[in-house]
Amino acid sequence: MVWRGIRAAVRARPAAFLAITGAVLALHLALPPLVLAVTRKPWTYFTFNPWLKKLPEYVISGETLEKKLDFLSRVALFWFTADGPYGVPEWGFAVDTMDVLRFVVMALLVGAYGALWLRARQQRRVSGWHASASRSGGVVGAFASVLGLSTGPCSVVGCGAPVLPVVGLVFTGLSSGTLAVLSVSSRIAAAGVLVLLSAAVAYLGWQQAPSPQR
């Protein structure tokens, strides 16, 4: 039932689904370093992981499948860094394979939500304040997922601090206890946004599922 409703909405609004999905994915990849560049310092270095050239060789190597999957799930794909005083980076932002997977899943969810909401509005299933609240909720959820998701700056720059959300890197001079709270809360918030958005997509998909033909 749910899947039929989602599929019908995507088929009815394919351009909107692709545009929203692409925009959210672009936000996940581009907005965090832009926020840090504006609030902290412009990045001075960007690179794709040079090791990726050895990926085919590693895949066919004699390592066990378990070790390969564990390593490939953690390998950084690219990163931004901003030079700081005394040779210590001011900030860093890394994206690994699990980050990309999470970004894609979130982008697909927001894209499906947008297609479902547009189809529901066309069918006059939402109107007035309910329509405005639903639309605003989707936008807020998209931006919250971008800035609230954990990032891995220390996996690249070796700063020794916990993995932090982008909003945590914006501020300077925070205590270690505050950094730890931000680290844990960002993971909880990210999981919460994912669960709530999934529930909203499931509900709209169920609501708009076409009746089975007899």
N, CA and C of each residue as an Amber inpcrd file, in Angstrom:
protein
   642
   0.8250000  -1.2080000   0.0000000   0.0000000   0.0000000   0.0000000
   0.8620000   1.2620000   0.0000000   1.7840000   1.3320000   0.9310000
   2.6410000   2.5180000   1.0410000   3.4740000   2.6830000  -0.2120000
   4.1010000   1.5810000  -0.6660000   4.9720000   1.6620000  -1.8330000
   4.1860000   2.0780000  -3.0720000   2.9500000   1.5930000  -3.2160000
   2.1370000   1.9740000  -4.3740000   1.8480000   3.4720000  -4.3700000
   1.5830000   4.0300000  -3.1940000   1.3250000   5.4610000  -3.1010000
   2.5520000   6.2820000  -3.4440000   3.7160000   5.8620000  -2.9480000
   4.9590000   6.5820000  -3.2510000   5.2650000   6.4960000  -4.7450000
   5.1170000   5.3100000  -5.3070000   5.4110000   5.1280000  -6.7300000
   4.4700000   5.9560000  -7.5910000   3.2010000   6.0260000  -7.2050000
   2.2430000   6.8200000  -7.9700000   2.5930000   8.3030000  -7.9170000
   3.0130000   8.7750000  -6.7390000   3.3720000  10.1870000  -6.5970000
   4.6170000  10.5240000  -7.4070000   5.6150000   9.6500000  -7.3750000
   6.8550000   9.8930000  -8.1300000   6.5760000   9.8750000  -9.6250000
   5.7340000   8.9580000 -10.0630000   5.3910000   8.9070000 -11.4850000
   4.5890000  10.1330000 -11.9110000   3.7710000  10.6450000 -10.9900000
   2.9680000  11.8280000 -11.3150000   3.8080000  13.0960000 -11.3130000
   4.8670000  13.1310000 -10.4950000   5.7130000  14.3180000 -10.3770000
   7.1980000  13.9380000 -10.4930000   7.6090000  13.3560000 -11.6340000
   9.0090000  12.9170000 -11.7360000  10.0100000  14.0650000 -11.7130000
   9.6720000  15.1840000 -12.3800000  10.6000000  16.3230000 -12.4110000
  10.7940000  16.9080000 -11.0170000   9.6980000  17.0330000 -10.2700000
   9.7990000  17.5660000  -8.9090000  10.5960000  16.6260000  -8.0200000
  10.3640000  15.3210000  -8.1480000  11.0980000  14.3470000  -7.3370000
  12.5940000  14.4300000  -7.5980000  12.9830000  14.4680000  -8.8820000
  14.4030000  14.5250000  -9.2320000  15.0240000  15.8510000  -8.8030000
  14.2830000  16.9600000  -8.9910000  14.8160000  18.2750000  -8.6250000
  15.0230000  18.3880000  -7.1160000  14.0380000  17.9390000  -6.3340000
  14.1510000  18.0230000  -4.8700000  15.2510000  17.1080000  -4.3620000
  15.3020000  15.8810000  -4.8910000  16.3330000  14.9370000  -4.4750000
  17.7230000  15.4760000  -4.7870000  17.8970000  15.9980000  -6.0000000
  19.1950000  16.5490000  -6.3770000  19.5810000  17.7570000  -5.5480000
  18.6010000  18.6240000  -5.2510000  18.8910000  19.8220000  -4.4580000
  19.3030000  19.4570000  -3.0410000  18.6060000  18.5030000  -2.4280000
  18.9410000  18.0980000  -1.0590000  20.3070000  17.4240000  -1.0120000
  20.5990000  16.5940000  -2.0120000  21.9150000  15.9500000  -2.0590000
  23.0200000  16.9890000  -2.2120000  22.7820000  17.9940000  -3.0640000
  23.7640000  19.0660000  -3.2440000  23.9550000  19.8520000  -1.9390000
  22.8610000  20.0850000  -1.2110000  22.9580000  20.7880000   0.0730000
  23.8160000  20.0050000   1.0690000  23.6100000  18.6920000   1.1200000
  24.3880000  17.8790000   2.0400000  25.8830000  17.9610000   1.7340000
  26.2160000  18.0260000   0.4550000  27.6180000  18.0260000   0.0730000
  28.2570000  19.4060000   0.1380000  27.4820000  20.4550000  -0.1680000
  28.0670000  21.7900000  -0.3230000  27.8070000  22.7330000   0.8470000
  26.6390000  22.6230000   1.4900000  26.2920000  23.6080000   2.5080000
  27.1930000  23.5730000   3.7470000  27.5390000  22.3900000   4.2910000
  28.3910000  22.3950000   5.4870000  29.7190000  23.1440000   5.3070000
  30.5100000  22.8720000   4.2500000  31.7550000  23.6410000   4.1160000
  31.5140000  25.1180000   3.8470000  30.4130000  25.4610000   3.1860000
  30.1070000  26.8700000   2.9600000  29.7860000  27.5750000   4.2810000
  29.0050000  26.9160000   5.1410000  28.6900000  27.4950000   6.4480000
  29.9600000  27.7020000   7.2640000  30.8330000  26.7090000   7.2580000
  32.0860000  26.8170000   8.0090000  33.0000000  27.8740000   7.4090000
  33.0050000  28.0040000   6.0830000  33.8400000  29.0180000   5.4380000
  33.3790000  30.4230000   5.8050000  32.0640000  30.6150000   5.9400000
  31.5270000  31.9410000   6.2660000  31.6990000  32.2530000   7.7420000
  31.4290000  31.2710000   8.6090000  31.4270000  31.5320000  10.0460000
  32.8060000  31.3930000  10.6940000  33.6720000  30.5700000  10.1070000
  34.9940000  30.3560000  10.7040000  36.0950000  30.9490000   9.8210000
  36.3850000  30.2850000   8.7250000  37.4650000  30.7100000   7.8380000
  37.3040000  29.9700000   6.5170000  37.5190000  30.6320000   5.3730000
  37.4170000  29.9290000   4.0860000  38.3960000  28.7520000   4.0160000
  37.9640000  27.6640000   3.3840000  38.8510000  26.5180000   3.2940000
  40.0360000  26.8400000   2.3800000  41.1370000  26.2440000   2.6890000
  42.3590000  26.4640000   1.9170000  42.7880000  25.2200000   1.1610000
  42.0780000  24.1100000   1.3930000  42.4970000  22.8660000   0.7490000
  41.2840000  21.9750000   0.5420000  41.1730000  21.4240000  -0.6530000
  40.1320000  20.4360000  -0.9640000  40.7680000  19.3570000  -1.8090000
  40.4410000  18.1270000  -1.5200000  40.9790000  17.0340000  -2.3230000
  40.0970000  15.7960000  -2.2050000  40.0960000  14.9990000  -3.2600000
  39.5660000  13.6500000  -3.1730000  40.6630000  12.7670000  -2.5950000
  40.2740000  11.7340000  -1.9090000  41.2330000  10.8420000  -1.2850000
  42.1370000  10.2160000  -2.3540000  43.4480000  10.4990000  -2.3190000
  44.3440000   9.9270000  -3.3360000  44.3430000   8.3970000  -3.3410000
  44.0030000   7.8000000  -2.1810000  44.0020000   6.3430000  -2.0960000
  42.9660000   5.7070000  -3.0170000  41.9400000   6.4450000  -3.3990000
  40.8640000   5.8660000  -4.1970000  41.3690000   5.2910000  -5.5150000
  42.5260000   5.7440000  -5.9640000  43.0950000   5.1720000  -7.1920000
  43.4430000   3.7000000  -7.0060000  43.6640000   3.3040000  -5.7590000
  44.0090000   1.9120000  -5.4640000  42.7920000   1.0600000  -5.1300000
  41.5870000   1.6300000  -5.2410000  40.3750000   0.9000000  -4.8590000
  40.2030000  -0.4090000  -5.6250000  40.3210000  -0.4190000  -6.9870000
  40.1590000  -1.7060000  -7.6940000  41.1650000  -2.7620000  -7.2170000
  42.4010000  -2.3280000  -6.9710000  43.4320000  -3.2590000  -6.4940000
  43.0680000  -3.8230000  -5.1370000  42.5210000  -2.9850000  -4.2580000
  42.1510000  -3.4430000  -2.9210000  40.9680000  -4.4050000  -2.9740000
  40.0120000  -4.1180000  -3.8570000  38.8150000  -4.9590000  -3.9560000
  39.1680000  -6.3800000  -4.3530000  40.1510000  -6.5480000  -5.2270000
  40.5140000  -7.8990000  -5.6950000  41.6680000  -8.4900000  -4.8880000
  42.0560000  -7.8080000  -3.8230000  43.1570000  -8.3090000  -2.9930000
  42.7070000  -9.5150000  -2.1730000  43.6640000 -10.0890000  -1.4340000
  43.3650000 -11.2860000  -0.6580000  42.7640000 -11.0310000   0.7060000
  42.4470000  -9.7700000   1.0470000  41.8190000  -9.4700000   2.3410000
  40.4520000 -10.1430000   2.4440000  40.0480000 -10.4660000   3.6670000
  38.7370000 -11.0810000   3.8590000  37.6270000 -10.0820000   3.5160000
  36.4710000 -10.6130000   3.1520000  35.3340000  -9.7720000   2.7910000
  34.9210000  -8.8840000   3.9630000  34.9900000  -9.4240000   5.1730000
  34.6070000  -8.6560000   6.3580000  35.5020000  -7.4260000   6.5240000
  36.8020000  -7.6060000   6.3660000  37.7360000  -6.4870000   6.4960000
  37.5330000  -5.4700000   5.3900000  37.2700000  -5.9540000   4.1860000
  37.0400000  -5.0310000   3.0640000  35.8150000  -4.1640000   3.3090000
  34.7220000  -4.7930000   3.7330000  33.4960000  -4.0430000   3.9720000
  33.6730000  -3.0500000   5.1080000  34.3770000  -3.4630000   6.1520000
  34.6060000  -2.5660000   7.2840000  35.4310000  -1.3530000   6.8540000
  36.4930000  -1.5960000   6.1090000  37.3520000  -0.4920000   5.6750000
  36.6370000   0.4220000   4.6890000  35.9560000  -0.1680000   3.7000000
  35.2980000   0.6330000   2.6700000  34.1350000   1.4390000   3.2260000
  33.5640000   1.0040000   4.3480000  32.4740000   1.7720000   4.9550000
  32.9930000   2.9900000   5.7050000  34.3050000   3.0250000   5.9840000
  34.8730000   4.1280000   6.7540000  35.8020000   5.0270000   5.9580000
  36.1340000   4.6370000   4.7410000  37.1370000   5.3910000   3.9970000
  36.5890000   6.7560000   3.5830000  37.3970000   7.7950000   3.7830000
  37.0010000   9.1430000   3.3890000  37.0940000   9.2710000   1.8690000
  36.0900000   9.8950000   1.2680000  36.0880000  10.0930000  -0.1810000
  36.7010000  11.4320000  -0.5710000  36.3550000  12.4810000   0.1840000
  36.9570000  13.7890000  -0.0590000  36.8620000  14.6070000   1.2190000
  37.6060000  15.7030000   1.2880000  37.5710000  16.5490000   2.4670000
  37.9980000  17.9680000   2.1520000  37.5170000  18.8610000   3.0100000
  37.9070000  20.2610000   2.9980000  38.6680000  20.5360000   4.2930000
  39.6860000  21.3850000   4.2440000  40.3460000  21.8490000   5.4580000
  40.6960000  23.3220000   5.3110000  40.7410000  23.9980000   6.4410000
  41.1590000  25.4010000   6.4840000  42.3780000  25.5040000   7.3850000
  43.4580000  26.0590000   6.8610000  44.6800000  26.1890000   7.6410000
  44.4820000  27.1240000   8.8220000  45.0880000  26.7630000   9.9510000
  45.0390000  27.6050000  11.1430000  46.4410000  27.9740000  11.5950000
  46.5520000  28.6260000  12.7310000  47.8740000  29.0180000  13.2330000
  48.6880000  27.8100000  13.6910000  50.0070000  27.9480000  13.6200000
  50.9450000  26.9270000  14.1060000  50.8000000  25.5850000  13.3790000
  50.3030000  25.6530000  12.1450000  50.1860000  24.4400000  11.3570000
  49.0350000  23.5340000  11.7360000  48.1840000  23.9680000  12.6610000
  47.0110000  23.1780000  13.0700000  45.7980000  23.6510000  12.2800000
  45.0700000  22.7430000  11.6360000  43.9140000  23.1690000  10.8480000
  42.8750000  23.8980000  11.6920000  42.2800000  24.9330000  11.1220000
  41.1940000  25.6630000  11.7820000  39.9470000  24.8020000  11.8590000
  39.6320000  24.1180000  10.7810000  38.5270000  23.1730000  10.7660000
  38.7170000  22.2160000   9.6000000  38.0110000  21.1100000   9.6510000
  38.0260000  20.1530000   8.5610000  36.6550000  19.5300000   8.3850000
  36.3380000  19.1590000   7.1760000  35.0490000  18.5200000   6.8940000
  35.3020000  17.3660000   5.9360000  35.0540000  16.1460000   6.3970000
  35.2970000  14.9520000   5.5930000  33.9940000  14.2320000   5.2970000
  33.9360000  13.5990000   4.1600000  32.7660000  12.8010000   3.7700000
  33.2530000  11.4050000   3.4220000  32.7300000  10.4010000   4.1260000
  33.1070000   9.0150000   3.8210000  31.9430000   8.3000000   3.1390000
  32.1290000   7.0060000   2.8880000  31.1240000   6.2670000   2.1180000
  29.7950000   6.1610000   2.8540000  29.8360000   6.0100000   4.1820000
  28.5890000   5.9350000   4.9290000  27.8780000   7.2780000   4.9410000
  28.6490000   8.3650000   4.9630000  28.0350000   9.6920000   4.8540000
  27.2690000   9.8150000   3.5440000  27.9110000   9.4130000   2.4420000
  27.2690000   9.5120000   1.1270000  25.9990000   8.6720000   1.0930000
  26.0590000   7.4610000   1.6430000  24.8700000   6.6080000   1.6880000
  23.7560000   7.2810000   2.4650000  24.0970000   7.8870000   3.6130000
  23.1030000   8.5770000   4.4250000  22.5390000   9.7890000   3.6840000
  23.4220000  10.5140000   2.9880000  22.9630000  11.6730000   2.2230000
  21.9690000  11.2540000   1.1430000  22.2850000  10.1630000   0.4340000
  21.4160000   9.6990000  -0.6510000  20.0600000   9.2580000  -0.1130000
  20.0840000   8.4990000   0.9980000  18.8200000   8.0420000   1.5940000
  17.9710000   9.2360000   2.0210000  18.5990000  10.2160000   2.6780000
  17.8510000  11.3900000   3.1280000  17.3080000  12.1850000   1.9410000
  18.1260000  12.3290000   0.8860000  17.6850000  13.0680000  -0.2900000
  16.5000000  12.3730000  -0.9610000  16.5440000  11.0530000  -1.0500000
  15.4320000  10.3010000  -1.6410000  14.1620000  10.4430000  -0.8070000
  14.3090000  10.4260000   0.5120000  13.1500000  10.5920000   1.3830000
  12.5130000  11.9740000   1.2110000  13.3550000  13.0130000   1.1910000
  12.8190000  14.3650000   1.0180000  12.2050000  14.5130000  -0.3590000
  12.8380000  13.9240000  -1.3900000  12.2700000  13.9750000  -2.7340000
  10.9150000  13.2890000  -2.8100000  10.8070000  12.1180000  -2.1600000
   9.5260000  11.4120000  -2.1370000   8.4850000  12.2040000  -1.3620000
   8.9040000  12.8150000  -0.2550000   7.9920000  13.6400000   0.5350000
   7.4590000  14.7880000  -0.3130000   8.3650000  15.4470000  -1.0630000
   7.9380000  16.5600000  -1.9130000   6.9570000  16.1240000  -2.9820000
   7.2420000  14.9870000  -3.6410000   6.3440000  14.4920000  -4.6810000
   4.9810000  14.1160000  -4.0990000   4.9920000  13.4800000  -2.9310000
   3.7400000  13.1030000  -2.2760000   2.9420000  14.3350000  -1.8620000
   3.6200000  15.3370000  -1.3230000   2.9340000  16.5500000  -0.8820000
   2.3270000  17.2850000  -2.0780000   3.0590000  17.3860000  -3.1800000
   2.5400000  18.0680000  -4.3670000   1.3350000  17.3260000  -4.9460000
   1.4030000  16.0140000  -4.9470000   0.2680000  15.2310000  -5.4660000
  -0.9360000  15.3520000  -4.5430000  -0.6820000  15.3470000  -3.2310000
  -1.7830000  15.5030000  -2.2780000  -2.4380000  16.8740000  -2.4420000
  -1.6340000  17.9060000  -2.6630000  -2.2000000  19.2430000  -2.8640000
  -3.0140000  19.2950000  -4.1490000  -2.5070000  18.6340000  -5.1950000
  -3.2390000  18.6010000  -6.4610000  -4.5860000  17.9110000  -6.2930000
  -4.6030000  16.8890000  -5.4670000  -5.8450000  16.1520000  -5.2070000
  -6.6780000  16.8010000  -4.1050000  -6.1910000  17.9620000  -3.6060000
  -6.8820000  18.7220000  -2.5600000  -7.0450000  17.9180000  -1.2790000
  -6.0330000  17.1230000  -0.9890000  -6.0160000  16.3950000   0.2800000
  -5.4320000  17.2430000   1.3990000  -4.6680000  18.3080000   1.0270000
  -4.1310000  19.2420000   2.0120000  -4.5020000  20.6470000   1.5830000
  -4.7970000  21.5000000   2.5400000  -5.1720000  22.8780000   2.2230000
  -4.9970000  23.7440000   3.4570000  -4.9810000  25.0590000   3.2370000
  -4.9110000  26.0170000   4.3410000  -3.6770000  25.8500000   5.1850000
  -3.8470000  25.9720000   6.5080000  -2.6990000  25.9230000   7.4200000
  -2.0280000  24.5650000   7.3990000  -2.7980000  23.5150000   7.1330000
  -2.2130000  22.1760000   7.0960000  -1.2320000  22.0450000   5.9440000
  -1.5680000  22.6330000   4.7960000  -0.6670000  22.6030000   3.6430000
   0.6030000  23.3700000   3.9380000   0.4380000  24.5610000   4.5520000
   1.6080000  25.3760000   4.8770000   2.5020000  24.6780000   5.8800000
   1.9080000  24.0670000   6.8980000   2.6890000  23.3730000   7.9180000
   3.4220000  22.1790000   7.3280000   2.7540000  21.4390000   6.4330000
   3.3890000  20.2770000   5.8190000   4.5650000  20.6920000   4.9610000
   4.3830000  21.7360000   4.1710000   5.4620000  22.2090000   3.3080000
   6.6240000  22.7170000   4.1470000   6.3260000  23.5140000   5.1780000
   7.3900000  24.0430000   6.0360000   8.1210000  22.9210000   6.7500000
   7.3810000  21.8970000   7.1730000   8.0140000  20.7790000   7.8470000
   9.0060000  20.0620000   6.9590000   8.6770000  19.9000000   5.6730000
   9.6090000  19.2600000   4.7490000  10.8630000  20.0720000   4.5510000
  10.7260000  21.4030000   4.4220000  11.8840000  22.2750000   4.2360000
  12.7650000  22.2670000   5.4780000  12.1490000  22.3970000   6.6500000
  12.9110000  22.3900000   7.8960000  13.6270000  21.0600000   8.0750000
  12.9350000  19.9710000   7.7600000  13.5550000  18.6620000   7.8820000
  14.7620000  18.5100000   6.9760000  14.6720000  19.0380000   5.7600000
  15.7960000  18.9530000   4.8270000  17.0060000  19.7020000   5.3490000
  16.8050000  20.9350000   5.8290000  17.9360000  21.7240000   6.3200000
  18.4640000  21.1610000   7.6380000  17.5740000  20.6690000   8.4940000
  18.0230000  20.0870000   9.7630000  18.8760000  18.8540000   9.5060000
  18.5160000  18.0790000   8.4880000  19.3020000  16.8890000   8.1800000
  20.6760000  17.2610000   7.6660000  20.8030000  18.3960000   6.9850000
  22.0980000  18.8230000   6.4560000  23.0050000  19.3040000   7.5760000
  22.5320000  20.2470000   8.3840000  23.3780000  20.8580000   9.3990000
  23.4210000  20.0560000  10.6920000  22.4820000  19.1440000  10.8950000
  22.4770000  18.3630000  12.1190000  23.2260000  17.0550000  12.0110000
  23.4980000  16.6140000  10.7780000  24.1910000  15.3440000  10.6240000
  25.6120000  15.4350000  11.1580000  26.0950000  14.3430000  11.7380000
  27.4770000  14.3100000  12.2080000  28.4220000  14.3600000  11.0240000
  29.5380000  15.0500000  11.2060000  30.5900000  15.0700000  10.2060000
  31.8610000  14.5490000  10.8520000  32.8320000  14.2370000  10.0440000
  34.0480000  13.6340000  10.5750000  35.2840000  14.4790000  10.3990000
  35.3350000  15.6750000  10.9470000  36.5070000  16.5120000  10.7210000
  37.7820000  15.9090000  11.2820000  37.6770000  15.2270000  12.4100000
  38.8830000  14.7500000  13.0800000  39.4490000  13.5070000  12.4120000
  38.6650000  12.8380000  11.5620000  39.2040000  11.6900000  10.8570000
  40.2780000  12.1230000   9.8600000  40.2740000  13.4010000   9.5130000
  41.2520000  13.9120000   8.5580000  42.3050000  14.7540000   9.2470000
  41.8790000  15.6990000  10.0850000  42.8270000  16.6600000  10.6470000
  43.4390000  16.1800000  11.9540000  42.9240000  15.0790000  12.5250000
  43.5350000  14.5280000  13.7160000  43.4890000  15.4430000  14.9250000
  42.3460000  16.1040000  15.1200000  42.2910000  17.0750000  16.2100000
  41.9600000  16.4310000  17.5430000  41.5360000  15.1700000  17.5410000
  41.2980000  14.4730000  18.7920000  39.9770000  14.7830000  19.4540000
  39.1450000  15.6270000  18.8570000  37.8360000  15.9450000  19.4320000
  36.8020000  14.9420000  18.9390000  35.6160000  14.9030000  19.5460000
  34.5890000  13.9830000  19.0560000  34.1190000  14.3910000  17.6680000
  33.4800000  13.4340000  16.9880000  32.8280000  13.7600000  15.7230000
  31.7060000  14.7360000  16.0120000  31.6470000  15.8280000  15.2710000
  30.7390000  16.9170000  15.6000000  29.7820000  17.2190000  14.4620000
  28.6010000  17.7590000  14.7950000  27.7480000  18.3120000  13.7470000
  28.3680000  19.6030000  13.2330000  27.9590000  20.0070000  12.0430000
  28.5070000  21.2330000  11.4570000  28.2730000  22.4260000  12.3690000
  27.0800000  22.4830000  12.9900000  26.7930000  23.6290000  13.8580000
  27.7400000  23.6740000  15.0480000  28.2810000  22.5260000  15.4620000
  29.2270000  22.5200000  16.5590000  30.5710000  23.0940000  16.1640000
  30.9520000  22.8940000  14.8980000  32.2200000  23.4240000  14.4210000
  32.1710000  24.9290000  14.2040000  30.9680000  25.4750000  14.1170000
  30.8340000  26.9170000  13.8980000  31.3550000  27.7040000  15.0850000
  31.1750000  27.1480000  16.2900000  31.5410000  27.8680000  17.5050000
  32.9540000  27.4810000  17.9530000  33.6440000  28.4300000  18.5370000
  34.9900000  28.1770000  19.0310000  35.0140000  28.2900000  20.5510000
  36.0050000  27.6920000  21.1580000  36.1870000  27.8240000  22.5920000
  35.2240000  27.0190000  23.4370000  34.5890000  26.0040000  22.8690000
  33.6620000  25.1900000  23.6540000  34.4350000  24.2030000  24.5210000
  33.8720000  23.8930000  25.6740000  34.5170000  22.9370000  26.5680000
  34.3900000  21.5270000  26.0010000  35.2270000  20.6200000  26.4980000
  35.1880000  19.2330000  26.0230000  33.8490000  18.5770000  26.3450000
  33.2630000  18.9410000  27.5090000  31.9550000  18.4020000  27.8580000
  30.8760000  18.8410000  26.8940000  30.9160000  20.1160000  26.4960000
  29.9350000  20.6240000  25.5320000  30.1070000  19.9550000  24.1850000
  31.3650000  19.7510000  23.7760000  31.6290000  19.0730000  22.5070000
  31.0790000  17.6510000  22.5250000  31.2470000  16.9580000  23.6510000
  30.7360000  15.5980000  23.7590000  29.2110000  15.5770000  23.6740000
  28.5600000  16.5400000  24.3320000  27.0970000  16.6290000  24.2750000
  26.6350000  16.8990000  22.8510000  27.3200000  17.7960000  22.1500000
  26.9730000  18.0860000  20.7630000  27.1420000  16.8500000  19.8850000
  28.1930000  16.0930000  20.1390000  28.4380000  14.8910000  19.3530000
  27.3030000  13.8820000  19.5020000  26.9190000  13.6210000  20.7580000
  25.8580000  12.6470000  21.0100000  24.5040000  13.1630000  20.5210000
  24.2100000  14.4360000  20.8100000  22.9120000  14.9900000  20.4280000
  22.7540000  15.0520000  18.9140000  23.8520000  15.2740000  18.1910000
  23.7530000  15.3310000  16.7310000  23.3520000  13.9790000  16.1590000
  23.8930000  12.9160000  16.7330000  23.5350000  11.5750000  16.2660000
  22.0640000  11.2800000  16.5670000  21.6300000  11.6700000  17.7550000
  20.2290000  11.4410000  18.1140000  19.3050000  12.2580000  17.2140000
  19.6870000  13.5170000  16.9760000  18.8630000  14.3780000  16.1280000
  18.8030000  13.8490000  14.7070000  19.9330000  13.3760000  14.1950000
  19.9650000  12.8340000  12.8370000  19.0530000  11.6200000  12.7180000
  19.1270000  10.7290000  13.7200000  18.2570000   9.5500000  13.7050000
  16.7910000   9.9600000  13.8290000  16.5250000  10.9810000  14.6630000
  15.1450000  11.4450000  14.8240000  14.5660000  12.0210000  13.5450000
  15.3700000  12.8450000  12.8460000  14.9060000  13.4150000  11.5810000
  14.6150000  12.3060000  10.5690000  15.4970000  11.3130000  10.5160000
  15.3150000  10.2020000   9.5790000  14.0430000   9.4220000   9.8830000
  13.8040000   9.1410000  11.1670000  12.6180000   8.3760000  11.5530000
  11.3400000   9.1700000  11.2620000  11.3120000  10.4460000  11.6420000
  10.1150000  11.2620000  11.4320000   9.8210000  11.4460000   9.9510000
  10.8620000  11.6820000   9.1590000  10.6530000  11.8560000   7.7240000
  10.1720000  10.5600000   7.0810000  10.7340000   9.4340000   7.5200000
  10.2800000   8.1360000   7.0030000   8.8160000   7.9030000   7.3460000
   8.4260000   8.2530000   8.5750000   7.0310000   8.0810000   8.9910000
   6.1040000   8.9750000   8.1710000   6.5450000  10.2240000   7.9040000
   5.7170000  11.1340000   7.1140000   5.5450000  10.6170000   5.6910000
   6.6330000  10.1110000   5.0920000   6.5530000   9.5570000   3.7370000
   5.6510000   8.3270000   3.7130000   5.7910000   7.4680000   4.7250000
   4.9520000   6.2690000   4.7930000   3.4780000   6.6380000   4.9250000
   3.1810000   7.6390000   5.7530000   1.7840000   8.0480000   5.9450000
   1.2000000   8.6160000   4.6550000   1.9380000   9.5300000   4.0090000
   1.4270000  10.1100000   2.7660000   1.3210000   9.0540000   1.6710000
   2.2760000   8.1070000   1.6510000   2.2000000   7.0350000   0.6750000
   0.9880000   6.1520000   0.8920000   0.7050000   5.8420000   2.1540000
  -0.4830000   5.0390000   2.4740000  -1.7560000   5.8050000   2.1180000
  -1.7670000   7.0930000   2.3880000  -2.9540000   7.9210000   2.1290000
  -3.2640000   8.0030000   0.6430000  -2.2160000   8.0120000  -0.1760000
  -2.4010000   8.2050000  -1.6100000  -2.3080000   6.9250000  -2.4180000
  -2.2080000   5.7920000  -1.7450000  -2.1140000   4.5350000  -2.4570000
  -3.3810000   4.2840000  -3.2590000  -3.2460000   3.9640000  -4.5530000
  -4.4390000   3.6720000  -5.3500000  -5.1300000   2.4090000  -4.8850000
  -6.4250000   2.3960000  -4.9710000  -7.1780000   1.2280000  -4.5450000
  -6.8770000   0.0550000  -5.4680000  -6.6920000  -1.1350000  -4.9100000
  -6.4040000  -2.3040000  -5.7500000  -7.5850000  -2.6090000  -6.6570000
  -7.2590000  -2.9360000  -7.9110000  -8.3250000  -3.2610000  -8.8740000
  -8.8270000  -4.6780000  -8.6460000 -10.1030000  -4.8010000  -8.8050000
 -10.7130000  -6.1240000  -8.6120000 -11.1220000  -6.7080000  -9.9700000
